[in-house]
Amino acid sequence: MTTDTPARLLQLLSLLQTPREWPGGELADRLRVSRRTVRRDIDRLRELGYPVQATKGSDGGYRLVAGKAMPPLVLDDEEAVAIAVGLRAGAGHALEGVDEASVRALAKLEQVLPARLRHRVSTLQAATTPLTSGDGASIAPETLTVIASTVAGQERLRFGYRAKDGIESRRLTEPYRLVSTGRRWYLVAYDLDRGDWRTFRVDRVSDPFATGARFTPRELPTGSAAEYLRRSIHRRLDSNEYTYDVTFAAPAEWVAARLPAWLGRPEDIGDDDGGGGDSGGDGGGSCRLRASTSDPLEWVAMRLALLGCEFTVREPVALTECVRELGGRLARAGAPDLQG
């Protein structure tokens, strides 16, 4: 018989989190207690916020259902490892749609994972080769979790930083927020050595160290960290920024579903102003994309080529040349016997 009530409640909760209905008698047998004790334990779980639904009948049944709030979960080893691996993969490569909440969840989970499970997570990740953009923006999950922990705990953070020109420096900051743009992670923080707010690309951060020194958060110059980052990036854009203008032989909705959001939003222009050729979308139509970026031309050319429909680059000329060079390289790769 399980006499430790907290341990028994955790065991009961673990059983109820399995997506099925449990007869009262079966729960009593599993827990080695009476059905009356099971009913009392169910009431305790309800008091703690777990929405346990009971069904009437000769034996009665219980199941955990969706409630108004998210209660704590009890995970077994396999489930904890699976979630940690998934969060690490997403956080480490700044996948679109994965934001600060994912990193906070990863930080909480890895803080309580036993050493044997942390080792399994690291081993699984080391054995997995992700398909990435190749732009060097991958991030060690440990870096993100350390930063997320200092943001949540309002704890000063020290780290090494490599600037765009390659110059290395050490920074002591009061971290404010992590912000994901879909392709990269940024840290918005107050730089104590420079006495001003700064944004840092997290893939350029090394050896982050939580100092243990607490601080009271300062007021950000703008309303949100995302807005501050947007303005900061806009200020830093230099002569490397360019505007591109591309038409596609496919409807805007079809193109937008296959292009990363950071490339911009296309607009329908009708049936007579597209890129020519067969449309990859349904029902014909064409669209036009006009936007600005400082990303490498080669990267934009590759994303356009992967779209799967005909397109025409109107400007800039440099992007047109990149597309032609990429097309020639792919053609040569597909016909090696024709090469000199």
HELIX and SHEET records of a PDB file:
HELIX    1   1 THR A    5  LEU A   16  1                                  12    
HELIX    2   2 GLY A   24  LEU A   31  1                                   8    
HELIX    3   3 ARG A   35  GLU A   47  1                                  13    
HELIX    4   4 ASP A   77  GLY A   92  1                                  16    
HELIX    5   5 GLU A  100  VAL A  112  1                                  13    
HELIX    6   6 ALA A  115  ALA A  126  1                                  12    
HELIX    7   7 PRO A  141  GLY A  153  1                                  13    
HELIX    8   8 VAL A  202  ARG A  204  5                                   3    
HELIX    9   9 ALA A  225  ARG A  236  1                                  12    
HELIX   10  10 ALA A  252  ALA A  256  1                                   5    
HELIX   11  11 ALA A  261  LEU A  263  5                                   3    
HELIX   12  12 LEU A  297  ALA A  305  1                                   9    
HELIX   13  13 VAL A  317  GLY A  334  1                                  18    
HELIX   14  14 PRO A  336  LEU A  338  5                                   3    
SHEET    1   A 3 TRP A  22  PRO A  23  0                                        
SHEET    2   A 3 GLY A  61  LEU A  64 -1                                        
SHEET    3   A 3 VAL A  52  THR A  55 -1                                        
SHEET    1   B 5 ASP A 196  ARG A 201  0                                        
SHEET    2   B 5 TRP A 185  ASP A 191 -1                                        
SHEET    3   B 5 GLU A 168  SER A 180 -1                                        
SHEET    4   B 5 GLU A 155  ARG A 162 -1                                        
SHEET    5   B 5 VAL A 205  ARG A 214 -1                                        
SHEET    1   C 4 GLU A 267  GLY A 270  0                                        
SHEET    2   C 4 SER A 286  THR A 293 -1                                        
SHEET    3   C 4 TYR A 242  PHE A 248 -1                                        
SHEET    4   C 4 PHE A 311  GLU A 315 -1                                        
END                                                                             
